[in-house]
Structures are given as structure tokens and as C-alpha cells.
Amino acid sequence: MSSSQALILATQDGIVRISLLPDGSLAAPERPLTKISLEAVTRDSAGRLYAASDEGRIYWSEDGGGVWGETASGPKPGRGLWALAAHPARAGELYAGMEPASLWISRDEGHAWEELQALRKNPAAKKWHFYEPAKPHVRAIGLDAAGDWLYVGIEVGGVLVSTDGGKSFEERNDGVDSDIHTIRVVPADPLVVFAMTGGGLYRSRDAGVRWEKLECGLERWYFVPLSMIGDDGKRLCVGAANEPPPWQSGGADAAIYISRDGGDRWTLARGPFPLDGMVSAIVTDPAEPSRSFAATTDGVLLRSADGGENWEKAAEGLPRIEEMVISRR
């Protein structure tokens, strides 16, 4: 593991950067970007990092998260930005999900944006809803390893799929809860997709045409993150809770579960569970697949050195963590 690798946390108070040291330990947290409420962070195929604020401002870093700059513009201002994803093969191509529900694309590293209007104009949009004063929004963006399949999750409205770069979208909601939080596509097979929702965990084996609810061994019902350990989608970690937000009152009663067979069966991982904060993000080190990290909404960072079987607290007292990635530089 290179000493230049680092965990990049997008928090409600900017970026927290934690270097991964050669001996497997974590360096002290750095704060290269502060006083900005961030919603998302992603990494493109060239290793460049991008972070997005709640109101849609886009920040970038070319040195693994040590120094950050702001792009000239972000997506058209809406009520807020909920999702940011980088194309897995075309460096500098970004997708942003906004509220009210719309999907935007940038092909020049976040400097200029255009709306993929086919999503908003899809007839399914008439059914999308949320809870006042907020409005329905694009909460999840998923792409396969080649970037040919584009999956979009609406909170609350379900899943839409595009196979032509966003020129058209097809609604695919047969059997899935419509309160979509996260979508993950198996790298080795774009037809196998997982949807984490406010009403359970779902899997599709045919690109969302049909969905099945995964329940064996899962004792919690509110799901946000899923991480795949390896490209075949067999070994999985998910974060789940027994309480919906806001988690400040009474705790989320959250935990991490692991599957070794692609989601058919799940077991509760060992660790400091239940957690008061919701598990908001889980990432696996591509250089060392046995090493994973998880983050919570109350500023706790967890780590696992055995593929998600056992977890321990690695840091506490951080700002609320919304999302995280591992830098490759």
C-alpha cells in the first residue's frame, strides 16, 4: 500500500483527509477544505478527485486531496445537490443529481454543465414525490465498469435506466421500493444491480427489469451504503439501520452486514454495533481488498482488515460524514 493513498471524507464541514500509512495505520486527519457543507465526493479514472457542496458548487483536487480548487460553475442551481458520480472510463466526465429531480452532465472536469432533459421529461416524473418542504430529487447514480449503463435512483420515485448516455430513460421499478438511496452495479456484469432503499435491500439480475428483496439474515430495514469486495459482486458489505432520519434523536441502531454469496445470505459483522449514527459510506481499498473503511453520520470512522468480517473504531469526533473515497495518488 502506497503511503500516498488517503481516505477522502466529504463532511458537513468540508474535506477530511486521512493518509493510509505503509504499516497499515492511519495518519492524523488533515482539513484541506473547511466551512463548506459537502454532500458527495468521487474519483475519476485519471485519479482526479471531485467534491460537491449541498448547493451544487464543485471542487477538485489533482494531488490526492491535499489541495482543492473550485470550478468556474456547477450544475444549474436548484434546491440542492444529492449525488455526484464520475464516468468509470472517460476522465473528467461527471454526473450530478439535483433537487428538484434533474440529472446534469459535465464533460470538462466540472467546468460546464448541461441537463440530460430526458430524465425530467420521462412520464414517470409525474409520480415522483417527497416530503415538504423538500422535493423529489436524484439521490443515486450508478454506472457499470464500461460506463455504458446509467442507472438513476429517485427519492422518492424508483429506478430509471439509460443505455444511450442519457438521451432516453426507461422506468424499471418492478418489485423495488421507490425510496432509492444508493445504486451499485457489479463491475463484471452490468446486468446485476443492487438498490439500497428506505424499505429494504434489493437486487436485479436483468438491469432492473425485475427486482427481488434480499432479507435472509438482515434484521434491519433502512439501507444506504453498499461496498463490493472484488469485481464479481460476490462479497458485499452493507450499512443498515432500524430507524429513519433524523438520527440525532435516539440513535440509528445501525450495523454492518456481510454477504459472501452475492446477497443471498447475510450475517451481522462483528464490531461496535449497534451504532448511534447511520452508516453513511463504506469503501474498500482496491490495492488491498481485505481492507475496508466505514463512516457514520455522527463522525465515526471504522476499519476492517479482513474483508468486512470484523470492524473497529479508527477515529471519532469528526464532522458528519456524507461520503468517502480512497485516493490513488
ZAMARGU-4260 file (C-alpha; in steps of 0.2 Angstrom, whole numbers, plus 5000, padded with zeros to 4 digits):
<rodrens>
0) 5000/5000/5000 | 5007/5017/4994 | 5010/5030/5008 | 5002/5042/4996 | 4985/5034/4997
5) 4972/5043/5008 | 4954/5042/5014 | 4945/5057/5007 | 4929/5061/5018 | 4916/5073/5012
10) 4908/5080/5028 | 4897/5094/5033 | 4912/5104/5037 | 4922/5102/5021 | 4935/5088/5017
15) 4944/5077/5030 | 4960/5069/5023 | 4967/5054/5032 | 4983/5046/5024 | 4985/5027/5024
20) 5002/5024/5031 | 5013/5009/5024 | 5012/5000/5041 | 4993/5000/5039 | 4989/5013/5052
25) 4981/5030/5049 | 4989/5047/5050 | 4981/5061/5059 | 4966/5069/5050 | 4970/5084/5039
30) 4957/5098/5035 | 4962/5105/5017 | 4944/5112/5014 | 4933/5118/5028 | 4917/5128/5032
35) 4908/5121/5017 | 4894/5108/5019 | 4898/5094/5006 | 4886/5081/5000 | 4897/5070/4989
40) 4914/5065/4983 | 4920/5055/4969 | 4936/5050/4959 | 4938/5049/4940 | 4948/5036/4930
45) 4963/5048/4930 | 4963/5049/4949 | 4957/5067/4950 | 4945/5070/4965 | 4929/5080/4964
50) 4918/5085/4979 | 4901/5094/4978 | 4893/5105/4991 | 4874/5104/4995 | 4870/5119/4984
55) 4880/5112/4969 | 4897/5120/4970 | 4910/5109/4963 | 4928/5107/4970 | 4943/5097/4963
60) 4960/5091/4968 | 4974/5084/4957 | 4986/5079/4971 | 4976/5066/4980 | 4966/5078/4991
65) 4979/5089/4998 | 4974/5105/4989 | 4957/5109/4982 | 4951/5122/4970 | 4933/5127/4964
70) 4927/5125/4946 | 4920/5141/4937 | 4902/5134/4939 | 4892/5120/4945 | 4875/5112/4939
75) 4861/5124/4937 | 4856/5130/4955 | 4842/5120/4962 | 4836/5117/4980 | 4852/5106/4982
80) 4864/5093/4975 | 4862/5075/4981 | 4873/5064/4970 | 4889/5065/4961 | 4897/5052/4950
85) 4912/5050/4938 | 4912/5041/4922 | 4922/5025/4925 | 4931/5026/4908 | 4931/5044/4902
90) 4941/5055/4914 | 4933/5072/4918 | 4915/5066/4914 | 4904/5069/4929 | 4886/5067/4933
95) 4876/5077/4946 | 4859/5073/4953 | 4849/5088/4959 | 4833/5094/4968 | 4820/5096/4960
100) 4824/5080/4952 | 4836/5083/4937 | 4852/5075/4930 | 4866/5085/4924 | 4882/5081/4915
105) 4899/5089/4913 | 4912/5083/4900 | 4926/5095/4905 | 4930/5091/4923 | 4915/5100/4931
110) 4918/5117/4922 | 4902/5117/4911 | 4886/5108/4913 | 4871/5103/4903 | 4855/5095/4909
115) 4851/5077/4902 | 4832/5083/4900 | 4826/5065/4895 | 4826/5061/4914 | 4815/5075/4919
120) 4804/5073/4904 | 4801/5055/4907 | 4782/5051/4910 | 4787/5043/4927 | 4791/5060/4934
125) 4773/5064/4937 | 4773/5051/4951 | 4789/5057/4960 | 4786/5064/4977 | 4795/5069/4993
130) 4791/5077/5010 | 4788/5096/5011 | 4797/5107/5011 | 4809/5096/5001 | 4805/5090/4983
135) 4809/5073/4974 | 4827/5073/4969 | 4841/5062/4961 | 4848/5053/4976 | 4858/5039/4967
140) 4869/5037/4951 | 4876/5021/4946 | 4887/5016/4931 | 4894/4999/4925 | 4913/4997/4923
145) 4912/5002/4905 | 4900/5017/4908 | 4888/5010/4895 | 4874/5008/4908 | 4867/5023/4918
150) 4856/5019/4932 | 4847/5034/4941 | 4838/5032/4958 | 4824/5045/4963 | 4820/5049/4981
155) 4805/5045/4980 | 4802/5038/4963 | 4811/5022/4959 | 4824/5017/4946 | 4827/5023/4928
160) 4840/5016/4916 | 4848/5023/4901 | 4859/5013/4888 | 4862/5028/4877 | 4871/5040/4888
165) 4856/5049/4895 | 4847/5053/4878 | 4832/5042/4884 | 4827/5033/4901 | 4816/5018/4905
170) 4807/5016/4921 | 4812/5000/4929 | 4803/4998/4946 | 4795/4980/4946 | 4797/4974/4964
175) 4808/4988/4971 | 4804/5000/4985 | 4803/5018/4977 | 4813/5026/4991 | 4830/5024/4982
180) 4846/5029/4992 | 4860/5021/4983 | 4863/5011/4967 | 4878/4999/4964 | 4882/4990/4948
185) 4893/4974/4948 | 4909/4979/4939 | 4910/4962/4930 | 4891/4962/4925 | 4881/4977/4921
190) 4865/4967/4922 | 4867/4964/4941 | 4862/4979/4951 | 4859/4982/4970 | 4847/4996/4976
195) 4848/5002/4994 | 4831/5009/4999 | 4821/5016/5014 | 4812/4999/5013 | 4825/4986/5011
200) 4839/4980/5000 | 4835/4974/4983 | 4844/4965/4969 | 4841/4964/4950 | 4849/4951/4938
205) 4842/4959/4922 | 4847/4978/4923 | 4832/4982/4934 | 4818/4974/4924 | 4814/4963/4939
210) 4819/4966/4957 | 4820/4954/4972 | 4821/4959/4990 | 4836/4952/5000 | 4831/4948/5018
215) 4840/4932/5023 | 4850/4936/5039 | 4846/4955/5038 | 4837/4962/5054 | 4837/4980/5049
220) 4827/4988/5035 | 4834/5006/5031 | 4849/5005/5019 | 4861/5017/5012 | 4879/5011/5008
225) 4885/4995/4999 | 4903/4991/4995 | 4909/4976/4984 | 4925/4967/4989 | 4931/4962/4972
230) 4923/4964/4954 | 4912/4949/4954 | 4899/4955/4966 | 4900/4940/4977 | 4907/4948/4993
235) 4897/4963/4999 | 4896/4974/5014 | 4880/4985/5018 | 4876/4998/5031 | 4858/4997/5038
240) 4848/5005/5052 | 4832/5001/5062 | 4827/5020/5062 | 4825/5033/5048 | 4832/5050/5049
245) 4834/5061/5059 | 4846/5051/5068 | 4850/5064/5081 | 4836/5058/5092 | 4838/5041/5100
250) 4851/5034/5088 | 4850/5025/5071 | 4853/5007/5079 | 4864/5004/5064 | 4876/4990/5060
255) 4886/4982/5045 | 4881/4966/5037 | 4892/4955/5026 | 4887/4943/5012 | 4899/4930/5004
260) 4887/4924/4990 | 4881/4939/4981 | 4867/4944/4993 | 4858/4928/4995 | 4863/4926/5014
265) 4869/4939/5026 | 4877/4939/5043 | 4880/4953/5055 | 4898/4958/5055 | 4907/4959/5072
270) 4911/4976/5079 | 4905/4991/5090 | 4887/4988/5085 | 4874/4995/5086 | 4879/5012/5081
275) 4870/5028/5086 | 4875/5036/5069 | 4869/5029/5052 | 4882/5021/5042 | 4883/5033/5028
280) 4898/5026/5017 | 4908/5010/5015 | 4924/5009/5004 | 4936/4995/5000 | 4954/4998/4996
285) 4957/4992/4978 | 4976/4990/4982 | 4971/4978/4997 | 4954/4971/4995 | 4954/4964/5013
290) 4955/4982/5019 | 4938/4992/5021 | 4933/5008/5029 | 4915/5014/5035 | 4909/5031/5041
295) 4894/5037/5050 | 4883/5052/5051 | 4890/5056/5069 | 4908/5057/5064 | 4914/5039/5067
300) 4927/5031/5056 | 4928/5012/5056 | 4940/5000/5048 | 4941/4981/5044 | 4957/4972/5040
305) 4948/4955/5035 | 4936/4959/5021 | 4922/4966/5032 | 4921/4952/5045 | 4927/4962/5060
310) 4926/4981/5062 | 4934/4993/5075 | 4934/5011/5078 | 4948/5021/5069 | 4943/5039/5073
315) 4929/5048/5082 | 4924/5066/5084 | 4924/5070/5065 | 4911/5081/5057 | 4896/5072/5050
320) 4902/5061/5035 | 4891/5060/5020 | 4903/5050/5008 | 4921/5045/5005 | 4933/5038/4993
325) 4951/5032/4993 | 4963/5042/4983 | 4975/5033/4972 | 4989/5045/4971
</rodrens>
